[in-house]
Each structure stands twice: as structure tokens, then as C-alpha cells.
């Protein structure tokens, strides 16, 4: 299954609090990503590798390819 949005990705990681724990970030940071609807590029491998193990792919459109968020 391909996840198309940041909200879908975070939901697949168990919601904001669980995603924060899984990714080693604060819930506030995860909420910021949800608001901006993009992940920072430095999270690409961490998120895609975790979700690949769970049978998911993530659309590349979920990332801002500029390191400003």
C-alpha cells in the first residue's frame, strides 16, 4: 500500500505520540510536520525503512526536498 499524505504516514506509525517515539522526535515536531504537510529530507530513510518493514511505501511527495522544515 502506498501512503500518499503526511497524515496517512503518521497514522500508520500509530498517531502523533507513537510516531514521535518511533522516530525519536518530540510530538511537537511531528505535529509541525502534519501542519506543514511535509517531512524534512533528513527523515526520508528513517521513515521509509520503518514503513517498508510494515509493508508500506510512502509517496516522495510527502517530503520537502529543502531542509527548511
N, C-alpha and C positions, 0 to 999 in steps of 0.2 A: 504494500500500500504506500502511495506517495502522499506525504503531508505537504500541503500547499501554503499554509499560513503559520506565522509565529504562534498564534493561539492554538492551532492543532498540534504543533510540536510540543508546546508547554503542557497541553492536556495529555499527550501521550507519555510525558515524563511524570505524570501524576499530579499536575497542577503546579501553581506557583511555588509553594513551600517545598514540595518534593523535588521539583526541577532545580530549585536553588541548592538543595542538599546534594543532589546527584551531580550537579555541575560545579560545585564548590564556590558558589556565588551567594550573595545575600538575596532574600526575597525582594528587596527594594530594587536591586539590579534587574532581576527577572521581570518585575513589573514595568521597569523602564523599557525593556525590550518589547514587552507587549504593547506599551503605549506608542513606541516608535514603529512597531510592526516590522522590525528588522533586528537581526543579530549582528554583533560586531564580527569582523572577519576572523579574529583570533579564536573564536569559538567553533569554527567550521568543523575541524577534525574531531573535537571532543563530542559535539552533538551528533554529527553524522555517524561516527563509530558506535556510540552508545545505542542509537536508534536502529542501526543496521543489525546489531545483535538481537534486537527485539522484532526484526522483520519489517522495519520501516525504511523508506527513503525520504529525503527531505528536498523539496524544491530549492534550487540555488537562488531563487527569487526571495528567499527568506533572509538573505544576507545583504548587508550594506557592504560594498567592497571598498569602502573608505573607512578608516579607523577613527571615526568621529562620534561613535555612539557607545 
